[in-house]
Amino acid sequence: MIFSLSECIIWVSLFTAEFVAIVTVNLLSIILFIKNRSLRTRSMHLVISLTVADMLVGALSGGVSRLLGILQDCRVVKFYLAQWENDILYLVLLLFFPLVSLTNIAVISLERFHATFRPFRHRLIKRWVYVVAIAVVWIFPAVIRVLGMLYETRYMYNHLYLFESYCCLCLIVTFVSYTSIFFKSRFGAHPQRHCAAALRQRKLTVTLFITTLVSLLLWLPYNISVFLKSTHAIILDSLSFSEYFRLNYSLNFLFFANSLVNPILYAIRMSDFKKALVSLFRRHQRENAAIPLNRY
């Protein structure tokens, strides 16, 4: 056993609580998006896709794949997987949905870039364009995962290079998009500064930038560790077995937390989302109060 039983229980409890919170919060957000038409604008379609991906991160990538790995590391359960079963568990369940989430973040940044630099054309974008964008968001990570499985079978660690290259591409796209938006908002002309629609778009851009920044800050430490692992960095080789697993679990905890923060920031920053959330809880309280109690 890598850790003591008490430490294993702590890790399992922490990750279980995190994954339950991820699924609960994102599922609640999806319900709000479905029940409130005002939240289902064209720009929010990508946010809804991101919310679905984040929910699946908690349910499958974390709840199934990561927890099984921790239980096996702690020798709480013992099971042996064939190579193809390990590929599905690690390369598909553990990494696919986080990649969908990261791709979604990059595509959202491109959409905000277009809304900032081409506001008139952006208003004329048809709904089918967003449908195609969402399809791309889910198809590209699937292709990366399939290639990763092939590389894992033939060339050890090459799938990590592929994973890191794709992550870097998404991060570069996101960074360039929001950097351009910042300079445009800061130093560019604002002919529609007082237009209500323009102000709403600008507030949405700021909100999505904040959620993206927080998500990426939680994502980066894990990706740096994957890069160091793929390059056989001395800093990781110097760690003991238990120290390496503690570091890995800690970075994994932060990595999965990026799927939890988005709905919380939506509730803080988006007035429509906050109103819908308050309305949902008030309606639930009224329905509970309307149920008569049986008296004996």
JOKAGI-V201996 format. One record per residue. N is the residue number from 1. RES is the residue in one small letter. PHI is phi as a letter, one per 30 degrees, with the letter a starting at -180 (* if undefined). D_FIRST is the distance of its C-alpha to the first C-alpha in Angstrom with 2 decimals. Layout:
# JOKAGI-V201996
{{N:RES:PHI:D_FIRST} {N:RES:PHI:D_FIRST}}
This chain:
# JOKAGI-V201996
{{1:m:*:0.00} {2:i:d:3.81} {3:f:c:5.61} {4:s:d:7.05} {5:l:d:8.28} {6:s:d:11.56} {7:e:d:10.78} {8:c:d:9.26} {9:i:d:12.52} {10:i:d:14.53} {11:w:d:13.65} {12:v:d:14.28} {13:s:d:17.40} {14:l:d:18.70} {15:f:d:18.55} {16:t:d:19.95} {17:a:d:22.75} {18:e:d:23.50} {19:f:d:23.83} {20:v:d:25.95} {21:a:d:28.12} {22:i:d:28.59} {23:v:d:29.74} {24:t:d:31.91} {25:v:d:33.65} {26:n:d:34.36} {27:l:d:35.50} {28:l:d:37.83} {29:s:d:39.16} {30:i:d:39.88} {31:i:d:41.78} {32:l:d:43.81} {33:f:d:44.68} {34:i:d:45.79} {35:k:d:47.86} {36:n:c:49.59} {37:r:d:51.88} {38:s:d:52.35} {39:l:d:48.72} {40:r:c:49.11} {41:t:d:51.14} {42:r:e:50.92} {43:s:d:48.89} {44:m:d:46.37} {45:h:d:45.67} {46:l:d:43.24} {47:v:d:41.61} {48:i:d:41.25} {49:s:d:39.64} {50:l:d:37.18} {51:t:d:36.43} {52:v:d:35.74} {53:a:d:33.39} {54:d:d:31.52} {55:m:d:31.23} {56:l:d:29.75} {57:v:e:27.28} {58:g:d:25.93} {59:a:d:26.27} {60:l:c:25.11} {61:s:d:23.62} {62:g:c:21.45} {63:g:d:21.52} {64:v:c:20.78} {65:s:d:19.33} {66:r:d:17.26} {67:l:d:15.83} {68:l:d:14.88} {69:g:d:13.10} {70:i:d:11.11} {71:l:d:10.36} {72:q:d:9.31} {73:d:d:7.14} {74:c:d:5.35} {75:r:i:5.71} {76:v:d:8.62} {77:v:b:10.99} {78:k:b:11.40} {79:f:a:14.48} {80:y:c:16.13} {81:l:c:18.81} {82:a:d:21.99} {83:q:e:23.09} {84:w:d:25.54} {85:e:d:23.14} {86:n:d:20.74} {87:d:d:23.92} {88:i:d:24.98} {89:l:d:21.71} {90:y:d:21.25} {91:l:d:24.81} {92:v:c:26.68} {93:l:d:24.89} {94:l:d:22.83} {95:l:c:25.67} {96:f:d:28.93} {97:f:d:29.62} {98:p:e:28.75} {99:l:d:31.17} {100:v:d:33.74} {101:s:d:33.40} {102:l:d:33.95} {103:t:d:36.85} {104:n:d:38.35} {105:i:d:38.31} {106:a:d:40.12} {107:v:d:42.69} {108:i:d:43.31} {109:s:d:44.07} {110:l:d:46.56} {111:e:d:48.15} {112:r:d:48.58} {113:f:d:50.00} {114:h:d:52.58} {115:a:d:53.39} {116:t:d:54.07} {117:f:c:56.11} {118:r:b:57.82} {119:p:d:58.18} {120:f:d:61.18} {121:r:d:59.71} {122:h:d:56.42} {123:r:d:58.26} {124:l:c:59.72} {125:i:d:56.43} {126:k:d:56.29} {127:r:d:53.46} {128:w:d:52.76} {129:v:d:51.74} {130:y:d:48.82} {131:v:d:47.93} {132:v:d:47.86} {133:a:d:45.76} {134:i:d:43.16} {135:a:d:43.15} {136:v:d:42.58} {137:v:e:39.70} {138:w:c:37.86} {139:i:d:39.11} {140:f:e:38.32} {141:p:d:34.52} {142:a:d:34.60} {143:v:d:36.35} {144:i:d:33.85} {145:r:d:30.94} {146:v:d:32.83} {147:l:d:33.56} {148:g:d:29.93} {149:m:d:28.94} {150:l:d:31.66} {151:y:d:30.67} {152:e:d:26.97} {153:t:d:28.22} {154:r:c:30.67} {155:y:b:29.77} {156:m:d:26.28} {157:y:i:26.06} {158:n:d:29.65} {159:h:d:28.57} {160:l:d:27.11} {161:y:d:30.56} {162:l:d:32.19} {163:f:e:29.99} {164:e:d:30.71} {165:s:d:34.39} {166:y:d:34.83} {167:c:d:33.15} {168:c:d:35.41} {169:l:d:38.42} {170:c:d:37.75} {171:l:d:37.24} {172:i:d:40.45} {173:v:e:42.41} {174:t:d:41.26} {175:f:d:41.99} {176:v:d:45.41} {177:s:d:46.41} {178:y:d:45.72} {179:t:d:47.11} {180:s:d:50.28} {181:i:d:50.46} {182:f:d:50.18} {183:f:d:53.03} {184:k:d:55.10} {185:s:d:54.72} {186:r:d:55.29} {187:f:c:58.16} {188:g:d:59.48} {189:a:d:62.41} {190:h:b:61.90} {191:p:d:64.86} {192:q:c:63.14} {193:r:e:61.55} {194:h:c:63.12} {195:c:d:62.71} {196:a:d:60.56} {197:a:d:58.83} {198:a:d:58.11} {199:l:d:56.68} {200:r:d:54.38} {201:q:d:53.16} {202:r:d:52.62} {203:k:d:50.64} {204:l:d:48.49} {205:t:d:47.91} {206:v:d:46.84} {207:t:d:44.48} {208:l:d:42.84} {209:f:d:42.67} {210:i:d:40.82} {211:t:d:38.29} {212:t:d:37.86} {213:l:d:37.43} {214:v:d:34.75} {215:s:d:32.89} {216:l:d:33.06} {217:l:d:31.93} {218:l:d:28.74} {219:w:d:28.46} {220:l:d:29.17} {221:p:e:26.11} {222:y:d:23.84} {223:n:d:26.52} {224:i:d:26.90} {225:s:d:23.22} {226:v:d:23.72} {227:f:d:26.83} {228:l:d:25.21} {229:k:d:22.52} {230:s:d:25.34} {231:t:c:27.33} {232:h:h:24.57} {233:a:d:25.36} {234:i:d:24.82} {235:i:d:23.60} {236:l:d:20.37} {237:d:d:20.05} {238:s:d:20.33} {239:l:d:17.19} {240:s:d:13.98} {241:f:e:10.90} {242:s:d:9.67} {243:e:d:13.43} {244:y:d:14.07} {245:f:d:11.74} {246:r:d:13.28} {247:l:d:16.62} {248:n:d:16.17} {249:y:d:15.33} {250:s:d:18.25} {251:l:d:20.59} {252:n:d:19.73} {253:f:d:20.61} {254:l:d:23.91} {255:f:e:24.48} {256:f:d:24.48} {257:a:d:26.48} {258:n:d:29.46} {259:s:d:29.93} {260:l:c:30.35} {261:v:d:32.91} {262:n:e:35.76} {263:p:d:37.02} {264:i:d:36.81} {265:l:d:38.97} {266:y:d:41.32} {267:a:d:41.92} {268:i:d:42.70} {269:r:c:44.83} {270:m:c:46.50} {271:s:d:49.16} {272:d:d:49.56} {273:f:d:45.85} {274:k:d:45.91} {275:k:d:49.05} {276:a:d:47.62} {277:l:d:44.47} {278:v:d:46.62} {279:s:d:48.98} {280:l:d:46.23} {281:f:d:44.96} {282:r:d:48.56} {283:r:d:49.41} {284:h:d:46.41} {285:q:d:47.50} {286:r:d:51.08} {287:e:d:50.04} {288:n:d:48.05} {289:a:d:51.03} {290:a:d:53.38} {291:i:d:51.59} {292:p:d:53.60} {293:l:c:51.84} {294:n:d:52.75} {295:r:c:54.35} {296:y:c:54.63}}
